[in-house]
Every structure is written in C-alpha cells, then in structure tokens.
Amino acid sequence: MFVSLNTDMENNTLNPHQSLDLITSMIQQAKGNVRKSSFYFLLWGWTIIIANLGVYLLIAFTDVKNPFLMFSLTIPAGIISGIYATRHAKTETVTTHLDQIHKWVWIGYGINCVLIIAAGRFISWMVNPMIITMCALPTFITGVILKFRPLMLGGIVFWTLGTVLFFLPIKEQFLVAAVSIALGYLVPGYMLRKSEK
C-alpha cells in the first residue's frame, strides 16, 4: 500500500499538529523499511569482495585467460536479491515516498553499473573506479535516511577510495576495491543488522 499525504488531506482536513504527526509517522515507517536493508549490504558486500579478490588472485598467480568471469557471481546474487525484495515487499504494510526514493536510487545505481560494465572496453576497463565512486551516493543517501552514521561514512569511503582507484594499475584496483567494499558495505551492514535486533 502506498501512502500519500495528498490522499489523506483530500479525505480529511488535518490540523497542523495532526499533519506533523502524520509526516513523522511516515518518516519513521520509511526508516523501519529501509533499516531492514542490511541483508542487501551483506549479500552484495560478500559477493563483490569475493569477486574482486578472486580476479586479483587469478591475475596475480595464474595465467587464466578471463579472470573477470569471477564477476558472474553477481548473477545469482541479483536473483537472490530479487526474490528477497519480492517477499519483503509482501510483508510491508506501508510504503512511503522515502521508501520509493530509496528504492529507485539503488535501482538507478544498478542500471549505471550495468551500462558501465557494458562500455568497459571503451573506457579502458576503468570499471572498478567508476562503480565504487558511484556507490558512494546511494550508500550515503541510505545513511542520511536512517540517520545512520556508519553508512554515511561508508559513502565517504567509497568517494575516497574510488578516486584513489583511478590512479592505480588495473590489478591493484581489484584489491583496493575489495577493501572499499569491506569498509563501505560490510562494516556498516553488520552494524545495521545489529541495530535491527
């Protein structure tokens, strides 16, 4: 169910105190919905770390022709995310504007990632720096919505290490990208999961 302030105001005239209470309750509901997103941070955090470390190790210690196939791990992670999101949506009684904004910020980020990967050869395979730098914004916004400082700091980590990645050789980019994901996703993700309980 999608809640709109406009619908409520058309049906009932609210005094200023009731309006403030309604807005406050919607924000709290949105925070509650978003706070349940630790699953995504942990799933994607571990998936991307394993993929990056796998590529780094394959490049450094083997002669495998296409180490980038490690990133095919994102396909089952995407399927698991979709199933989880569908099941989770059925249990939500209220969806607010903040929930919608949060959802579409992350969907937009995902679309950008796919486009950047598809254009990899045209940008000299500087994929990791661009994806990690872009990851800063949705992570930071999630932290702002929740007023959860670890995620805001995670966004700052992504901006900082994402910028550093542009100056590193391709092989080392995978190692530093894994570190950035650990600091930007996993640490806040586990802290968020703890706060959920």
Buried (B, 14 or more C-beta within 10 A) or exposed (E): EEBEBEEBEEEEEBEEEEBEEBEEEBBEBBBBBBBBBBBBBBBBBBBBBBBBBBBBBBBEEEEBEEBBEBBEBBEEBBEBBEEBEEEBEEEBEBBBBBBEBBBEBBEEBBEBBEEBBEEEEEEEEBBBBBBBBBBBBBBBBBBEBBEBEBBBBBBBBBBBBBEBBEEBEBEBBBBBBBBBBBBBBBBBBBBBBEEEE
